[in-house]
Amino acid sequence: MRQAKRRRGHGRPVQMPGGLAARWGVTLLEIVIAVFIVAIALIPILYTVQYGNKSTVKINNYAEVAKLAQGLIEECKHVPFWRYRDNYQGLARDTWEVVNQNYYPKTYEAIEKFKAVLKSLDLKADLKLVKKDDLIREVWIRVHATWKEGDGTTEQAPRELRLANAIRNPEAD
């Protein structure tokens, strides 16, 4: 009669020297210890991933605010100088005035949309005219934006972006 081969890990325990029995398999305690070791190894990795996600959101917010500020300035570059002259006639020398929202309608719309995402965004645009006699030589536009990450209710210091540019009048030379 042939004896059937037994697979390793099944059947009776193997007798070891000294009367000990060797069993094939894993105990519950070994599984718990292995899970604990893996969990401890994964915690720093999870924190790194979470930090990376937060950093990505911060960088994306900063890039979007910078794009909006630059878009505002670019739209204002296409405003004819006679409109600046007519709308800001009484502007005193070296004073800053709020930029007319009609000068940047597309960017204004984009700013309002982004404010729905980044609720604490405060973006202000000012301009200053540099004149020689009655002729505008340059129009300086500066944009100052502040915001807080997330919903804006955190105690962290607000983030800030300042951007300025001069538009030179080629007819002034």
N, CA, C and O atoms as a DFTB+ gen file, in Angstrom:
692 C
 N C O
     1  1       0.838      -1.163       0.000
     2  2       0.000       0.000       0.000
     3  2       0.890       1.235       0.000
     4  3       1.856       1.343       0.755
     5  1       0.529       2.142      -0.862
     6  2       1.315       3.367      -0.958
     7  2       0.810       4.375       0.049
     8  3      -0.386       4.485       0.319
     9  1       1.769       5.109       0.598
    10  2       1.387       6.171       1.516
    11  2       1.272       7.464       0.727
    12  3       2.131       7.775      -0.098
    13  1       0.217       8.211       0.980
    14  2       0.023       9.497       0.305
    15  2       1.004      10.518       0.875
    16  3       1.253      10.566       2.079
    17  1       1.544      11.321      -0.017
    18  2       2.465      12.365       0.435
    19  2       1.661      13.468       1.099
    20  3       0.591      13.855       0.629
    21  1       2.187      13.952       2.174
    22  2       1.543      15.055       2.876
    23  2       2.260      16.353       2.527
    24  3       3.487      16.423       2.457
    25  1       1.447      17.366       2.313
    26  2       2.052      18.672       2.045
    27  2       2.607      19.244       3.329
    28  3       2.133      18.962       4.430
    29  1       3.617      20.048       3.149
    30  2       4.258      20.677       4.300
    31  2       3.269      21.621       4.973
    32  3       2.558      22.361       4.293
    33  1       3.220      21.602       6.267
    34  2       2.330      22.467       7.009
    35  2       1.010      21.800       7.332
    36  3       0.197      22.366       8.064
    37  1       0.782      20.627       6.813
    38  2      -0.466      19.919       7.095
    39  2      -0.122      18.612       7.807
    40  3       0.957      18.042       7.643
    41  1      -1.020      18.202       8.545
    42  2      -0.822      16.914       9.216
    43  2      -0.319      17.087      10.623
    44  3      -0.508      18.127      11.254
    45  1       0.328      16.043      11.104
    46  2       0.797      16.024      12.484
    47  2       2.059      16.858      12.667
    48  3       2.851      17.016      11.738
    49  1       2.237      17.387      13.872
    50  2       3.468      18.124      14.140
    51  2       4.684      17.210      14.021
    52  3       4.601      16.013      14.296
    53  1       5.789      17.774      13.617
    54  2       7.045      17.040      13.500
    55  2       7.741      17.078      14.851
    56  3       7.829      18.132      15.480
    57  1       8.223      15.960      15.283
    58  2       8.917      15.906      16.566
    59  2      10.337      16.418      16.420
    60  3      11.073      15.985      15.534
    61  1      10.716      17.333      17.281
    62  2      12.054      17.901      17.287
    63  2      12.822      17.291      18.445
    64  3      12.230      16.735      19.370
    65  1      14.139      17.397      18.392
    66  2      14.922      16.880      19.520
    67  2      14.572      17.629      20.797
    68  3      14.340      18.838      20.758
    69  1      14.532      16.973      21.863
    70  2      14.214      17.566      23.149
    71  2      12.733      17.489      23.444
    72  3      12.284      18.040      24.449
    73  1      11.989      16.849      22.633
    74  2      10.574      16.645      22.884
    75  2       9.687      17.796      22.435
    76  3       8.492      17.801      22.727
    77  1      10.251      18.772      21.730
    78  2       9.443      19.890      21.259
    79  2       8.793      19.535      19.938
    80  3       9.351      18.781      19.140
    81  1       7.644      20.066      19.718
    82  2       6.956      19.823      18.460
    83  2       7.034      21.089      17.612
    84  3       6.712      22.175      18.095
    85  1       7.456      20.965      16.355
    86  2       7.523      22.103      15.441
    87  2       6.226      22.161      14.657
    88  3       5.826      21.168      14.050
    89  1       5.568      23.300      14.661
    90  2       4.321      23.465      13.921
    91  2       4.559      24.424      12.772
    92  3       5.315      25.386      12.909
    93  1       3.930      24.174      11.659
    94  2       4.027      25.038      10.506
    95  2       2.800      25.930      10.512
    96  3       1.674      25.448      10.633
    97  1       3.021      27.250      10.379
    98  2       1.920      28.192      10.371
    99  2       2.290      29.448      11.131
   100  3       3.402      29.580      11.641
   101  1       1.350      30.357      11.200
   102  2       1.581      31.652      11.826
   103  2       0.562      31.843      12.929
   104  3      -0.623      31.560      12.750
   105  1       1.028      32.324      14.073
   106  2       0.107      32.553      15.179
   107  2      -0.502      33.947      15.068
   108  3      -0.001      34.798      14.332
   109  1      -1.564      34.167      15.791
   110  2      -2.235      35.459      15.803
   111  2      -1.308      36.547      16.342
   112  3      -1.330      37.675      15.850
   113  1      -0.516      36.229      17.322
   114  2       0.423      37.191      17.893
   115  2       1.439      37.646      16.848
   116  3       1.768      38.830      16.783
   117  1       1.928      36.739      16.049
   118  2       2.871      37.111      14.996
   119  2       2.221      38.030      13.961
   120  3       2.854      38.968      13.476
   121  1       0.972      37.763      13.626
   122  2       0.250      38.621      12.683
   123  2       0.072      40.014      13.259
   124  3       0.279      41.002      12.555
   125  1      -0.308      40.113      14.520
   126  2      -0.503      41.418      15.170
   127  2       0.812      42.199      15.197
   128  3       0.830      43.402      14.938
   129  1       1.907      41.511      15.510
   130  2       3.214      42.185      15.560
   131  2       3.607      42.667      14.159
   132  3       4.111      43.781      14.014
   133  1       3.387      41.856      13.144
   134  2       3.723      42.253      11.772
   135  2       2.897      43.451      11.326
   136  3       3.430      44.370      10.703
   137  1       1.598      43.455      11.636
   138  2       0.731      44.579      11.282
   139  2       1.198      45.844      12.001
   140  3       1.210      46.924      11.411
   141  1       1.579      45.717      13.259
   142  2       2.058      46.857      14.036
   143  2       3.335      47.437      13.419
   144  3       3.469      48.657      13.318
   145  1       4.255      46.594      13.013
   146  2       5.507      47.057      12.409
   147  2       5.226      47.761      11.080
   148  3       5.798      48.816      10.804
   149  1       4.359      47.191      10.266
   150  2       4.017      47.813       8.978
   151  2       3.331      49.157       9.209
   152  3       3.606      50.121       8.495
   153  1       2.438      49.230      10.202
   154  2       1.738      50.491      10.490
   155  2       2.718      51.571      10.912
   156  3       2.617      52.714      10.467
   157  1       3.658      51.219      11.761
   158  2       4.651      52.204      12.206
   159  2       5.517      52.658      11.034
   160  3       5.919      53.820      10.984
   161  1       5.805      51.779      10.109
   162  2       6.606      52.152       8.942
   163  2       5.810      53.043       7.988
   164  3       6.403      53.886       7.315
   165  1       4.496      52.884       7.908
   166  2       3.680      53.655       6.972
   167  2       3.303      55.044       7.475
   168  3       3.013      55.925       6.666
   169  1       3.298      55.261       8.773
   170  2       2.875      56.554       9.328
   171  2       3.723      57.707       8.777
   172  3       3.146      58.696       8.326
   173  1       5.056      57.634       8.789
   174  2       5.832      58.747       8.208
   175  2       5.556      58.947       6.710
   176  3       5.556      60.074       6.217
   177  1       5.326      57.863       6.012
   178  2       5.030      57.973       4.584
   179  2       3.706      58.698       4.372
   180  3       3.595      59.543       3.483
   181  1       2.705      58.374       5.179
   182  2       1.409      59.040       5.057
   183  2       1.518      60.524       5.391
   184  3       0.893      61.353       4.729
   185  1       2.306      60.868       6.413
   186  2       2.501      62.282       6.746
   187  2       3.203      63.019       5.604
   188  3       2.876      64.170       5.315
   189  1       4.150      62.369       4.965
   190  2       4.853      62.978       3.838
   191  2       3.900      63.233       2.680
   192  3       3.953      64.290       2.052
   193  1       3.037      62.278       2.397
   194  2       2.057      62.444       1.320
   195  2       1.100      63.585       1.654
   196  3       0.785      64.406       0.791
   197  1       0.634      63.640       2.911
   198  2      -0.281      64.706       3.317
   199  2       0.401      66.075       3.219
   200  3      -0.211      67.036       2.753
   201  1       1.652      66.170       3.649
   202  2       2.396      67.429       3.551
   203  2       2.570      67.831       2.085
   204  3       2.450      69.006       1.737
   205  1       2.852      66.855       1.240
   206  2       2.990      67.123      -0.190
   207  2       1.697      67.646      -0.791
   208  3       1.720      68.556      -1.619
   209  1       0.570      67.079      -0.383
   210  2      -0.725      67.544      -0.894
   211  2      -1.006      68.983      -0.462
   212  3      -1.471      69.796      -1.260
   213  1      -0.722      69.290       0.802
   214  2      -0.934      70.663       1.286
   215  2      -0.036      71.643       0.549
   216  3      -0.467      72.737       0.186
   217  1       1.205      71.250       0.330
   218  2       2.134      72.127      -0.387
   219  2       1.674      72.360      -1.819
   220  3       1.794      73.466      -2.345
   221  1       1.153      71.322      -2.439
   222  2       0.661      71.461      -3.805
   223  2      -0.499      72.441      -3.869
   224  3      -0.569      73.259      -4.786
   225  1      -1.409      72.367      -2.906
   226  2      -2.545      73.295      -2.873
   227  2      -2.050      74.726      -2.678
   228  3      -2.534      75.644      -3.340
   229  1      -1.093      74.921      -1.777
   230  2      -0.553      76.263      -1.535
   231  2       0.108      76.830      -2.793
   232  3      -0.099      77.991      -3.147
   233  1       0.889      76.009      -3.448
   234  2       1.573      76.464      -4.662
   235  2       0.564      76.774      -5.759
   236  3       0.714      77.760      -6.480
   237  1      -0.464      75.938      -5.889
   238  2      -1.498      76.193      -6.904
   239  2      -2.245      77.487      -6.625
   240  3      -2.534      78.246      -7.550
   241  1      -2.565      77.749      -5.347
   242  2      -3.234      79.005      -4.994
   243  2      -2.343      80.193      -5.325
   244  3      -2.808      81.182      -5.891
   245  1      -1.068      80.101      -4.974
   246  2      -0.145      81.195      -5.253
   247  2      -0.040      81.438      -6.759
   248  3      -0.058      82.582      -7.213
   249  1       0.070      80.360      -7.522
   250  2       0.179      80.488      -8.977
   251  2      -1.087      81.091      -9.570
   252  3      -1.005      81.904     -10.491
   253  1      -2.246      80.713      -9.066
   254  2      -3.510      81.253      -9.591
   255  2      -3.635      82.738      -9.275
   256  3      -4.065      83.516     -10.127
   257  1      -3.263      83.142      -8.060
   258  2      -3.317      84.559      -7.698
   259  2      -2.328      85.354      -8.552
   260  3      -2.649      86.452      -9.007
   261  1      -1.131      84.811      -8.772
   262  2      -0.144      85.493      -9.617
   263  2      -0.660      85.622     -11.050
   264  3      -0.462      86.653     -11.692
   265  1      -1.315      84.588     -11.546
   266  2      -1.867      84.633     -12.910
   267  2      -2.965      85.690     -13.004
   268  3      -3.041      86.412     -13.999
   269  1      -3.809      85.789     -11.991
   270  2      -4.874      86.798     -11.994
   271  2      -4.292      88.209     -11.935
   272  3      -4.748      89.104     -12.646
   273  1      -3.283      88.404     -11.083
   274  2      -2.655      89.726     -10.970
   275  2      -1.989      90.119     -12.283
   276  3      -2.111      91.261     -12.726
   277  1      -1.291      89.188     -12.898
   278  2      -0.638      89.484     -14.167
   279  2      -1.674      89.726     -15.263
   280  3      -1.481      90.591     -16.117
   281  1      -2.771      88.968     -15.244
   282  2      -3.845      89.173     -16.216
   283  2      -4.469      90.548     -16.085
   284  3      -4.791      91.186     -17.086
   285  1      -4.640      91.007     -14.851
   286  2      -5.185      92.341     -14.613
   287  2      -4.282      93.394     -15.240
   288  3      -4.756      94.296     -15.931
   289  1      -2.989      93.276     -14.998
   290  2      -2.035      94.246     -15.548
   291  2      -2.028      94.184     -17.074
   292  3      -1.996      95.218     -17.741
   293  1      -2.057      92.979     -17.618
   294  2      -2.032      92.836     -19.080
   295  2      -3.275      93.449     -19.722
   296  3      -3.186      94.075     -20.778
   297  1      -4.429      93.270     -19.086
   298  2      -5.651      93.885     -19.639
   299  2      -5.567      95.398     -19.588
   300  3      -6.023      96.084     -20.502
   301  1      -4.980      95.920     -18.512
   302  2      -4.852      97.373     -18.384
   303  2      -3.869      97.946     -19.402
   304  3      -3.945      99.130     -19.732
   305  1      -2.963      97.134     -19.895
   306  2      -2.020      97.607     -20.915
   307  2      -2.731      97.937     -22.224
   308  3      -2.220      98.718     -23.026
   309  1      -3.885      97.359     -22.443
   310  2      -4.604      97.572     -23.709
   311  2      -5.622      98.707     -23.634
   312  3      -6.356      98.956     -24.591
   313  1      -5.661      99.387     -22.501
   314  2      -6.548     100.551     -22.363
   315  2      -5.853     101.743     -23.001
   316  3      -4.685     102.000     -22.708
   317  1      -6.543     102.473     -23.864
   318  2      -5.910     103.641     -24.502
   319  2      -5.562     104.711     -23.462
   320  3      -6.259     104.873     -22.461
   321  1      -4.480     105.430     -23.718
   322  2      -4.019     106.442     -22.757
   323  2      -5.026     107.578     -22.594
   324  3      -5.096     108.183     -21.524
   325  1      -5.801     107.877     -23.625
   326  2      -6.788     108.955     -23.493
   327  2      -7.855     108.582     -22.460
   328  3      -8.429     109.471     -21.832
   329  1      -8.138     107.269     -22.268
   330  2      -9.107     106.872     -21.236
   331  2      -8.544     107.102     -19.842
   332  3      -9.259     107.529     -18.936
   333  1      -7.258     106.815     -19.676
   334  2      -6.621     107.108     -18.385
   335  2      -6.677     108.610     -18.122
   336  3      -7.004     109.049     -17.019
   337  1      -6.354     109.387     -19.147
   338  2      -6.350     110.845     -19.006
   339  2      -7.746     111.356     -18.632
   340  3      -7.878     112.185     -17.732
   341  1      -8.786     110.869     -19.314
   342  2     -10.153     111.339     -19.050
   343  2     -10.672     110.880     -17.692
   344  3     -11.333     111.646     -16.991
   345  1     -10.377     109.634     -17.313
   346  2     -10.921     109.085     -16.059
   347  2     -10.142     109.507     -14.823
   348  3     -10.688     109.484     -13.719
   349  1      -8.889     109.887     -14.978
   350  2      -8.061     110.237     -13.819
   351  2      -7.482     111.639     -13.976
   352  3      -6.313     111.868     -13.663
   353  1      -8.296     112.580     -14.461
   354  2      -7.838     113.954     -14.688
   355  2      -7.364     114.620     -13.413
   356  3      -6.302     115.243     -13.405
   357  1      -8.104     114.509     -12.364
   358  2      -7.784     115.215     -11.119
   359  2      -6.814     114.485     -10.226
   360  3      -6.636     114.878      -9.073
   361  1      -6.180     113.437     -10.714
   362  2      -5.266     112.647      -9.885
   363  2      -4.009     113.459      -9.585
   364  3      -3.300     113.896     -10.490
   365  1      -3.754     113.648      -8.295
   366  2      -2.581     114.426      -7.881
   367  2      -1.304     113.633      -8.145
   368  3      -1.312     112.407      -8.260
   369  1      -0.211     114.382      -8.237
   370  2       1.088     113.772      -8.526
   371  2       1.486     112.809      -7.402
   372  3       1.316     113.107      -6.220
   373  1       2.018     111.653      -7.798
   374  2       2.501     110.622      -6.872
   375  2       1.430     110.094      -5.914
   376  3       1.742     109.717      -4.785
   377  1       0.210     110.067      -6.346
   378  2      -0.842     109.446      -5.547
   379  2      -1.376     108.233      -6.297
   380  3      -1.365     108.177      -7.526
   381  1      -1.833     107.285      -5.531
   382  2      -2.371     106.048      -6.095
   383  2      -3.885     106.073      -6.019
   384  3      -4.460     106.501      -5.019
   385  1      -4.511     105.621      -7.057
   386  2      -5.977     105.577      -7.148
   387  2      -6.375     104.149      -7.526
   388  3      -5.623     103.446      -8.200
   389  1      -7.555     103.732      -7.090
   390  2      -8.055     102.391      -7.417
   391  2      -8.289     102.295      -8.922
   392  3      -8.821     103.218      -9.541
   393  1      -7.887     101.171      -9.498
   394  2      -8.056     100.958     -10.941
   395  2      -9.532     100.707     -11.237
   396  3     -10.192      99.924     -10.553
   397  1     -10.028     101.368     -12.244
   398  2     -11.404     101.201     -12.697
   399  2     -11.613      99.753     -13.146
   400  3     -10.846      99.244     -13.964
   401  1     -12.642      99.088     -12.618
   402  2     -12.905      97.684     -12.959
   403  2     -13.256      97.498     -14.428
   404  3     -13.126      96.392     -14.954
   405  1     -13.692      98.539     -15.091
   406  2     -13.999      98.443     -16.521
   407  2     -12.744      98.255     -17.365
   408  3     -12.839      97.901     -18.540
   409  1     -11.572      98.488     -16.781
   410  2     -10.320      98.331     -17.514
   411  2      -9.910      96.860     -17.627
   412  3      -9.124      96.499     -18.504
   413  1     -10.439      96.017     -16.745
   414  2     -10.053      94.598     -16.760
   415  2     -11.274      93.684     -16.535
   416  3     -11.312      92.954     -15.545
   417  1     -12.253      93.714     -17.421
   418  2     -13.494      92.952     -17.200
   419  2     -13.299      91.432     -17.178
   420  3     -13.913      90.753     -16.355
   421  1     -12.470      90.893     -18.050
   422  2     -12.267      89.433     -18.077
   423  2     -11.573      88.955     -16.810
   424  3     -11.964      87.951     -16.214
   425  1     -10.549      89.679     -16.412
   426  2      -9.824      89.295     -15.203
   427  2     -10.698      89.490     -13.971
   428  3     -10.630      88.691     -13.037
   429  1     -11.515      90.535     -13.953
   430  2     -12.409      90.762     -12.822
   431  2     -13.357      89.579     -12.648
   432  3     -13.616      89.142     -11.527
   433  1     -13.867      89.071     -13.749
   434  2     -14.755      87.910     -13.717
   435  2     -14.012      86.686     -13.169
   436  3     -14.556      85.942     -12.353
   437  1     -12.777      86.483     -13.618
   438  2     -11.970      85.354     -13.143
   439  2     -11.636      85.498     -11.658
   440  3     -11.601      84.506     -10.931
   441  1     -11.392      86.720     -11.210
   442  2     -11.110      86.956      -9.789
   443  2     -12.324      86.588      -8.951
   444  3     -12.190      85.932      -7.918
   445  1     -13.499      87.002      -9.384
   446  2     -14.721      86.695      -8.641
   447  2     -14.969      85.187      -8.572
   448  3     -15.423      84.683      -7.545
   449  1     -14.678      84.472      -9.645
   450  2     -14.826      83.008      -9.642
   451  2     -13.849      82.371      -8.663
   452  3     -14.207      81.453      -7.924
   453  1     -12.603      82.866      -8.663
   454  2     -11.604      82.281      -7.770
   455  2     -11.894      82.614      -6.312
   456  3     -11.526      81.852      -5.418
   457  1     -12.550      83.746      -6.064
   458  2     -12.934      84.089      -4.690
   459  2     -13.935      83.098      -4.125
   460  3     -14.026      82.935      -2.908
   461  1     -14.687      82.435      -4.991
   462  2     -15.607      81.397      -4.524
   463  2     -14.825      80.179      -4.031
   464  3     -15.290      79.459      -3.148
   465  1     -13.643      79.948      -4.598
   466  2     -12.801      78.826      -4.187
   467  2     -11.954      79.218      -2.971
   468  3     -11.910      78.500      -1.973
   469  1     -11.292      80.352      -3.074
   470  2     -10.413      80.851      -2.016
   471  2     -11.117      82.034      -1.364
   472  3     -10.890      83.188      -1.728
   473  1     -11.976      81.729      -0.393
   474  2     -12.911      82.712       0.162
   475  2     -12.234      83.925       0.805
   476  3     -12.829      85.001       0.871
   477  1     -11.011      83.763       1.273
   478  2     -10.358      84.870       1.982
   479  2      -9.525      85.759       1.054
   480  3      -8.793      86.623       1.538
   481  1      -9.616      85.572      -0.247
   482  2      -8.811      86.355      -1.188
   483  2      -9.245      87.816      -1.187
   484  3     -10.426      88.132      -1.333
   485  1      -8.266      88.694      -1.019
   486  2      -8.485      90.134      -1.114
   487  2      -7.474      90.671      -2.118
   488  3      -6.277      90.713      -1.834
   489  1      -7.949      91.080      -3.287
   490  2      -7.076      91.542      -4.354
   491  2      -7.427      92.993      -4.676
   492  3      -8.564      93.310      -5.025
   493  1      -6.427      93.866      -4.552
   494  2      -6.627      95.296      -4.811
   495  2      -5.658      95.751      -5.893
   496  3      -4.494      95.351      -5.916
   497  1      -6.159      96.588      -6.780
   498  2      -5.323      97.133      -7.859
   499  2      -5.384      98.655      -7.808
   500  3      -6.462      99.247      -7.746
   501  1      -4.206      99.276      -7.836
   502  2      -4.088     100.734      -7.819
   503  2      -3.272     101.173      -9.024
   504  3      -2.513     100.396      -9.602
   505  1      -3.448     102.441      -9.390
   506  2      -2.629     102.987     -10.467
   507  2      -2.157     104.377     -10.112
   508  3      -2.755     105.076      -9.295
   509  1      -1.061     104.757     -10.753
   510  2      -0.484     106.085     -10.593
   511  2      -0.066     106.553     -11.972
   512  3       0.548     105.806     -12.733
   513  1      -0.401     107.795     -12.290
   514  2      -0.029     108.368     -13.581
   515  2       1.227     109.213     -13.417
   516  3       1.333     110.012     -12.487
   517  1       2.170     109.031     -14.323
   518  2       3.367     109.871     -14.366
   519  2       3.181     110.787     -15.571
   520  3       3.146     110.338     -16.716
   521  1       3.060     112.100     -15.281
   522  2       2.764     113.070     -16.344
   523  2       3.928     114.018     -16.570
   524  3       4.741     114.278     -15.683
   525  1       3.972     114.512     -17.772
   526  2       4.862     115.623     -18.097
   527  2       3.962     116.622     -18.800
   528  3       3.443     116.363     -19.886
   529  1       3.787     117.762     -18.162
   530  2       2.802     118.748     -18.597
   531  2       1.428     118.077     -18.497
   532  3       1.038     117.643     -17.414
   533  1       0.709     117.988     -19.579
   534  2      -0.613     117.357     -19.539
   535  2      -0.589     115.971     -20.191
   536  3      -1.625     115.317     -20.321
   537  1       0.597     115.536     -20.596
   538  2       0.724     114.272     -21.316
   539  2       1.135     113.156     -20.348
   540  3       2.070     113.316     -19.563
   541  1       0.432     112.040     -20.413
   542  2       0.763     110.891     -19.568
   543  2       1.980     110.188     -20.157
   544  3       1.956     109.746     -21.306
   545  1       3.044     110.088     -19.363
   546  2       4.257     109.388     -19.805
   547  2       4.189     107.904     -19.461
   548  3       4.563     107.051     -20.266
   549  1       3.706     107.606     -18.255
   550  2       3.621     106.217     -17.793
   551  2       2.386     106.041     -16.928
   552  3       1.903     106.976     -16.290
   553  1       1.906     104.839     -16.927
   554  2       0.855     104.437     -15.993
   555  2       1.419     103.276     -15.195
   556  3       1.738     102.222     -15.746
   557  1       1.538     103.483     -13.893
   558  2       2.015     102.419     -13.007
   559  2       0.797     101.707     -12.440
   560  3      -0.143     102.343     -11.963
   561  1       0.823     100.397     -12.497
   562  2      -0.258      99.592     -11.920
   563  2       0.369      98.625     -10.931
   564  3       1.325      97.921     -11.254
   565  1      -0.171      98.598      -9.739
   566  2       0.307      97.649      -8.734
   567  2      -0.883      96.842      -8.214
   568  3      -1.989      97.354      -8.042
   569  1      -0.619      95.606      -7.978
   570  2      -1.638      94.686      -7.472
   571  2      -1.131      94.121      -6.162
   572  3       0.012      93.675      -6.065
   573  1      -1.992      94.143      -5.155
   574  2      -1.646      93.596      -3.850
   575  2      -2.726      92.587      -3.486
   576  3      -3.905      92.929      -3.395
   577  1      -2.315      91.345      -3.279
   578  2      -3.267      90.285      -2.948
   579  2      -2.863      89.623      -1.645
   580  3      -1.683      89.364      -1.411
   581  1      -3.843      89.352      -0.800
   582  2      -3.624      88.591       0.429
   583  2      -4.693      87.516       0.518
   584  3      -5.813      87.694       0.038
   585  1      -4.336      86.402       1.137
   586  2      -5.296      85.311       1.328
   587  2      -4.762      84.369       2.394
   588  3      -3.575      84.374       2.722
   589  1      -5.663      83.570       2.920
   590  2      -5.306      82.495       3.842
   591  2      -5.666      81.183       3.173
   592  3      -6.639      81.093       2.424
   593  1      -4.875      80.182       3.451
   594  2      -5.130      78.874       2.846
   595  2      -6.383      78.253       3.448
   596  3      -6.788      78.603       4.556
   597  1      -6.985      77.341       2.719
   598  2      -8.182      76.653       3.190
   599  2      -9.384      77.561       3.115
   600  3      -9.586      78.268       2.128
   601  1     -10.187      77.537       4.173
   602  2     -11.410      78.344       4.175
   603  2     -11.180      79.753       4.702
   604  3     -12.122      80.543       4.773
   605  1      -9.947      80.084       5.074
   606  2      -9.617      81.435       5.513
   607  2      -9.871      81.693       6.981
   608  3      -9.683      82.817       7.446
   609  1     -10.294      80.680       7.728
   610  2     -10.602      80.889       9.141
   611  2      -9.459      80.455      10.049
   612  3      -9.580      80.553      11.270
   613  1      -8.366      79.982       9.489
   614  2      -7.256      79.518      10.310
   615  2      -6.518      80.703      10.921
   616  3      -6.665      81.841      10.475
   617  1      -5.738      80.421      11.931
   618  2      -4.994      81.468      12.635
   619  2      -3.647      81.762      11.974
   620  3      -2.909      82.627      12.445
   621  1      -3.326      81.073      10.918
   622  2      -2.034      81.279      10.268
   623  2      -1.965      82.655       9.622
   624  3      -2.984      83.271       9.312
   625  1      -0.741      83.117       9.429
   626  2      -0.534      84.424       8.804
   627  2      -0.985      84.363       7.351
   628  3      -0.807      83.344       6.684
   629  1      -1.566      85.448       6.864
   630  2      -2.013      85.427       5.462
   631  2      -0.830      85.416       4.504
   632  3       0.233      85.964       4.794
   633  1      -1.036      84.790       3.376
   634  2      -0.039      84.799       2.303
   635  2      -0.241      86.082       1.510
   636  3      -1.327      86.661       1.512
   637  1       0.802      86.515       0.840
   638  2       0.751      87.822       0.197
   639  2       1.494      87.790      -1.135
   640  3       2.511      87.113      -1.287
   641  1       0.959      88.536      -2.090
   642  2       1.603      88.696      -3.393
   643  2       1.497      90.157      -3.786
   644  3       0.424      90.756      -3.716
   645  1       2.619      90.722      -4.199
   646  2       2.640      92.092      -4.719
   647  2       3.253      92.048      -6.108
   648  3       4.282      91.414      -6.341
   649  1       2.592      92.739      -7.016
   650  2       3.053      92.755      -8.390
   651  2       2.808      94.153      -8.940
   652  3       1.743      94.728      -8.715
   653  1       3.769      94.698      -9.647
   654  2       3.620      96.036     -10.218
   655  2       4.263      96.061     -11.600
   656  3       5.163      95.282     -11.911
   657  1       3.764      96.987     -12.414
   658  2       4.283      97.125     -13.766
   659  2       3.983      98.531     -14.268
   660  3       2.992      99.142     -13.870
   661  1       4.836      99.032     -15.132
   662  2       4.631     100.344     -15.724
   663  2       4.284     100.171     -17.189
   664  3       4.860      99.343     -17.895
   665  1       3.334     100.969     -17.623
   666  2       2.942     100.999     -19.029
   667  2       3.437     102.340     -19.587
   668  3       2.995     103.405     -19.157
   669  1       4.338     102.267     -20.525
   670  2       4.930     103.489     -21.065
   671  2       4.151     103.956     -22.280
   672  3       3.759     103.157     -23.131
   673  1       3.935     105.248     -22.349
   674  2       3.231     105.850     -23.473
   675  2       4.250     106.178     -24.567
   676  3       5.092     107.054     -24.371
   677  1       4.193     105.495     -25.711
   678  2       5.185     105.759     -26.755
   679  2       5.002     107.151     -27.378
   680  3       5.936     107.669     -27.989
   681  1       3.849     107.749     -27.240
   682  2       3.609     109.077     -27.800
   683  2       4.204     110.187     -26.939
   684  3       4.255     111.341     -27.364
   685  1       4.649     109.849     -25.746
   686  2       5.175     110.863     -24.822
   687  2       6.618     111.235     -25.126
   688  3       7.118     112.213     -24.569
   689  1       7.290     110.511     -25.967
   690  2       8.709     110.799     -26.264
   691  2       8.869     111.792     -27.372
   692  3       9.993     112.136     -27.736
